[in-house]
């Protein structure tokens, strides 16, 4: 599965903008993780007990400096983030048992030679579509991206409940 999420489609929450979550409808199924853009000036909140939090500095959303925050239930999923700078064309190798989210923090990137993602656009990949993702800058200005990898902490494979 492949889902392209444009920045203007991110859901506004009282603490920022939700890029993706599983499930994305609270209360529908047991919460596993959420990925949000949080304005740097927002009040800092501590994660609830038993929630793992990853935070990376990210670009600007409407002139506001933001952080990318990934909260997850470590009993359900394992998660990690990695910042990338797109210069020369490169590729990301994925495991079919992980859910991968790629978010542009600054600039724009071209994925697979066909999807152009601008600042705060994201793509969610699940299963084997694709296992190798080609990335290049779409223009000459600096481009940064955050790669989020989420795996099931149990024996069953991860699945996204959009």
C-alpha positions in Angstrom: 0.0 0.0 0.0 1.2 3.5 -0.8 -0.6 6.6 0.4 0.6 10.2 -0.5 -0.4 12.8 2.1 -0.2 16.5 1.2 0.6 19.0 3.9 -2.7 20.8 3.6 -4.6 17.6 4.3 -2.9 17.0 7.8 -5.5 17.0 10.5 -5.3 19.9 13.0 -5.2 19.0 16.7 -4.9 21.3 19.6 -1.1 20.6 19.9 -0.3 20.6 16.2 -1.0 18.8 12.9 -1.4 15.0 12.7 0.3 13.5 9.7 -0.7 9.9 10.2 -1.9 7.7 13.0 -3.0 4.1 13.6 -5.9 4.1 14.0 -6.7 7.5 12.7 -10.2 7.5 14.3 -9.7 7.6 18.1 -11.6 4.8 20.0 -12.2 2.7 16.8 -9.4 0.3 17.6 -6.5 0.2 20.1 -4.1 3.1 19.6 -0.6 2.1 18.3 1.2 5.2 17.1 0.8 8.8 15.8 3.1 11.1 13.9 2.5 14.9 14.3 4.0 18.3 13.5 4.3 20.3 16.7 5.0 24.0 16.7 8.3 24.7 18.6 6.5 27.3 20.7 3.8 24.9 21.8 3.7 23.9 25.4 5.9 20.8 26.0 3.9 17.8 27.2 5.3 14.7 28.6 4.2 11.4 27.1 1.8 9.3 29.1 3.4 6.4 31.0 4.3 3.5 28.7 4.5 5.7 25.6 7.7 5.9 23.6 8.4 9.4 22.1 10.8 10.3 19.3 11.2 14.0 18.4 13.3 15.6 15.7 13.7 19.3 14.7 12.0 19.9 11.5 11.3 22.8 9.1 8.6 25.6 9.1 4.9 25.2 8.7 3.3 28.5 7.7 6.4 30.4 9.0 6.3 28.5 12.3 9.3 26.3 13.3 8.1 22.8 14.0 9.2 19.5 15.4 8.2 16.1 14.1 6.9 13.9 17.0 6.3 10.2 16.9 4.5 8.7 19.9 4.1 4.9 20.0 3.0 2.1 22.3 6.1 0.0 22.7 4.0 -3.1 23.6 2.4 -2.9 20.1 5.1 -1.4 17.8 8.8 -0.5 17.7 9.6 2.8 16.0 12.6 4.8 15.0 13.3 8.0 13.0 16.2 9.0 10.9 16.9 12.4 9.3 18.1 12.3 5.6 19.5 15.1 3.5 18.7 14.7 -0.2 21.6 15.7 -2.4 22.6 13.1 -4.9 20.0 10.6 -5.9 19.8 7.7 -3.4 17.5 4.9 -2.4 15.8 3.6 0.8 15.5 -0.1 1.3 12.5 -1.3 3.2 11.5 -4.5 4.8 8.0 -5.7 3.8 7.2 -6.2 7.5 7.6 -2.6 8.4 5.4 0.5 7.8 7.5 3.3 6.4 6.6 7.0 6.5 8.8 9.6 4.7 8.1 13.3 5.5 9.8 16.2 3.8 11.0 18.8 6.3 12.4 21.4 3.9 12.6 21.7 0.2 11.0 19.2 -2.1 11.9 15.6 -3.1 11.0 13.4 -6.1 10.3 9.7 -5.2 10.5 7.0 -7.8 10.9 9.7 -10.5 7.2 10.5 -10.3 5.9 11.7 -6.9 7.0 15.2 -6.0 6.7 15.9 -2.2 7.0 19.5 -0.9 7.6 20.7 2.6 5.6 18.6 5.1 4.1 16.3 2.5 4.4 12.6 3.4 4.2 9.2 1.9 3.2 6.1 3.8 4.3 2.7 2.5 3.2 -0.7 3.8 3.8 -4.2 2.6 5.9 -4.7 -0.6 4.8 -1.5 -2.4 7.8 -0.6 -3.0 10.7 -2.3 -1.2 13.2 0.1 -2.8 12.4 3.7 -2.9 14.4 6.0 -5.1 14.8 9.6 -3.8 16.2 12.8 -5.4 15.9 16.5 -4.8 13.2 18.0 -7.0 14.9 21.4 -7.1 18.3 22.9 -6.2 17.4 24.2 -2.7 18.4 22.1 0.3 16.1 19.2 1.0 15.7 17.4 4.3 13.5 14.4 5.0 12.6 12.3 8.0 12.3 8.5 7.6 10.1 6.8 10.1 10.2 3.0 10.4 7.5 1.2 12.4 7.4 -2.5 13.0 5.1 -4.8 15.0 6.4 -5.6 18.5 4.5 -8.9 18.3 4.7 -11.8 15.9 2.0 -10.6 13.5 3.1 -8.2 10.8 2.3 -4.5 11.1 -0.7 -3.1 9.4 -1.9 0.4 9.2 -5.5 1.2 10.2 -6.1 4.5 8.3 
